[in-house]
Amino acid sequence: MSSRRQDLGSWLQGTPAGPSAGRAPGIDLPESGPGSRAGLGRRVVALLVDWGLSLAISAAFLEGHPMGTLGVFALTTVVLVSTLGHTIGHRLLGLTVARVRDTADRPDRAPAPGLVPGLMRTFLLCLVLPAAVWDGQGRGMHDVAAGTVLVRR
């Protein structure tokens, strides 16, 4: 069996049907405005706000222990995302977390994701690396695994 150079390198060029062929089903969000995917700048600032609040709580009640800060961050993120669909940082920056399956009509008005997606998303977010790797649509791997998407309100 022989292989050609084109066969070996073809995965670098994407799918034969083009860039939109790899899109996950059900993620048809507006390009801008309410319901559009959250931009990187807003996501980072929201994360910094949430981390800063967790750091302040940890400093006040847990002597600033680094794992205490991570624990506060994880607990508040799970509770708030699972029940409300956003953390304090998300709320301040006009973002909300929605399940992909709930984004068909009004992604900015989708219900909160629930406990299991909230737990999975937060666990992977706390590992950092899954959140730092994105798919072709700009969603972090923590959102892909949890079946969620971060959109503008």
Buried (B, 14 or more C-beta within 10 A) or exposed (E): EEEEEEEEEEEEEEEEEEEEEEEBEBBEBEEEEBBBBBBEEBBEBBBEBBBBBBBEBBEEEBEEEEEBBBBBBBEBBBBBBBEBBBBBBBBBBBBBBBBBEBBEEEBBBBEBBBEEBBBBBBBBBBEEEBBEEBBEBBBBBBBBBBBBBBBBB
